[in-house]
Amino acid sequence: MRIATFLSAASLVLMGTMTLAQNITYDFDRATDFTRLKTFAWVRGPIALDEINHKRVTDAVNTQLMSKGLVRVDAVDRPDMLVAYHATFDSDVQITGFSSGWGPYRFGSRSGVARAEEIVTGTLAVDLVNARTNTIVWRGMATREVDVKADPNKRERNINRAAERLFKNYPPAK
């Protein structure tokens, strides 16, 4: 009986760590010579966050791109790349349950608890577009469970961490 309780508790702990994991993917155009792309400018994507989080995302992406040697310019200065992001949110329900007791089904003493919890998952996609051809040359996506009750410092840390992980493999090795 203690082994079953221990295994149940251990699986709940492991499930909690899995939901906090961030899924990062990226893709790029193999024909693009990324060494020729030296400047970038922002364009507004189709879905924007509120202004506070919009600034967090653009600041985090700016930091990552500038750390790669790129220079931010205004769109009127004919940049090599245009940068846009898209943020989406999805809501799901997670149901967890636990029962305890002894004896066969319908006999003995049993009790159980079930809990439903709303899980919000956010996806941040960043597109780098060749300004001359107007085609996407690189796209990175970060998906993670969103803590809707997070304080502003934690939100900023999460966005910075997502941007850092997104651009870890930029420029891509061919």
Number of C-alpha atoms within 10 A of each C-alpha: 8 7 8 10 11 11 11 12 12 12 11 13 11 10 11 11 10 11 13 12 11 16 14 19 14 17 13 17 14 12 8 14 12 16 8 8 17 16 19 26 22 18 13 11 14 9 11 14 14 8 9 10 15 14 13 18 22 19 16 19 23 20 15 20 21 14 11 14 11 18 16 18 16 13 15 7 11 14 20 21 27 25 22 21 24 16 19 13 13 11 12 10 11 10 10 11 9 11 9 12 12 11 9 9 9 7 8 9 11 13 9 9 9 9 10 10 10 10 16 15 17 17 19 20 21 24 22 22 21 20 19 11 10 11 14 17 20 21 20 21 22 20 19 19 19 19 15 10 8 11 9 11 8 12 17 19 13 18 20 20 13 23 27 16 19 23 21 13 12 16 15 16 7 9
